[in-house]
Structures are given as C-alpha cells and as structure tokens.
Amino acid sequence: MNVRTVRRAPLLLALFAIVGGAWTTGCSTSATTGAFTQVTRLDSELKRGVSTKGDVQQVLGAPTGSGHATFPTDPTPREIWFYQDVEVTDAKREGDWYRVSMRLQVLLVFFKEEIFDGFMWFSNAVPGTYR
C-alpha cells in the first residue's frame, strides 16, 4: 500500500497533552481523544458500494487525516480517511520513570470514486482472532 499523506501531528499533540497532564499531577487518569469509539456503527450504518463520503462523515465526523493508496490486487486508486482514538487509562510516576497504560484505535476508511469501499480497523484493546 502506498499512502501519500497522513497527518499524525494531531494524534501526537493530543497524546502529549493527556499524558503530560497526568505526569504533572502524578496520579492516575482516564482521558480520551478521537471522533470514533464504536467501529460496530460502520457495519450497521454504512453500506459498501452505496454510502457516500457525506454518510461516512455523518457517522464518524471529520477525518483526522487523508491520503491515497493503490493495492496490488486492484490498482484502482483509493482515497483513504484516517481516524484515531487514544485513551490514557492510567499514568503513574515511579521514581524517575512514568508508567502509562493506553488504548489506541486506528481506523482507515476507503473510498472508490467517492463511494465507501470498506475499512481497516486496528486496536490494542481487543485480542486478535484468527480464522
């Protein structure tokens, strides 16, 4: 996959702001960022090959970043919208170290000629399954 443009700065700034606040207080915290938290809404509210960009934005909000890709199995260019959700679930100072627990979700939404063409979702909170 050849992704040309994905803006990561908002993710990093949000993460530093959340974790930085927890570090200065020296206590545990729970905070979250990001537009999406329930990927299940994609299956129930969007239809591949039918839903538009407007439909996707109505369900997920504005994307954090965007880009384009081509895949070896189908060289038709795809537009990609990028979403992330970061939740710091715990942050504690331990001597000179900081221990931070967090949940991270990343969602890539694909469009083929302006129409929803599927998605990929990654999360460190859900154990992987193989079929």
C-alpha positions, -999 to +999 in steps of 0.1 A: +000+000+000+014+034-009-001+060+015+009+095+004-004+117+031-014+110+067-013+138+093+000+124+126+006+157+144-029+159+160-026+124+174+008+131+189-002+165+203-034+150+219-014+122+234+013+145+249-014+168+263-032+140+280-001+122+293+016+154+302-013+164+324-012+131+341+025+133+347+024+167+362-003+156+387+015+124+395-018+104+397-037+081+375-061+095+349-085+085+323-089+107+292-098+101+256-095+118+222-108+110+187-140+110+168-149+074+168-151+048+196-175+022+182-165+006+149-196-015+150-215+015+138-198+011+104-214-023+098-248-012+109-250+024+094-229+022+062-231+000+031-201-007+009-206+004-026-236+026-017-227+050+011-211+083+003-184+104+019-212+125+035-227+094+050-193+084+065-187+119+079-222+118+094-214+086+113-177+093+122-172+130+120-144+147+101-113+126+095-080+133+112-061+128+080-064+116+045-044+101+016-045+078-013-034+042-019-033+015-046-033-022-039-016-049-058-048-069-062-067-040-076-047-010-089-077+014-089-067+043-067-085+046-034-089+076-012-083+069+025-096+087+055-077+083+088-093+083+123-078+075+156-089+073+192-064+073+221-074+068+257-049+070+285-063+047+311-035+051+337-004+072+342+018+069+373+052+082+383+075+055+395+108+072+407+124+086+376+101+067+353+065+071+342+042+041+336+015+049+311-013+025+301-033+034+270-057+021+245-052+030+208-076+025+179-068+034+143-094+033+115-087+036+078-118+042+056-115+035+019-134+053-009-135+042-046-147+070-068-163+089-039-182+059-026-175+039+007-154+008-003-146-007+031-124-001+061-095-015+082-095-012+120-067-017+145-069-017+183-046-028+211-077-033+233-092-062+215-074-095+214-067-108+179-085-137+165-075-159+136-099-177+113 
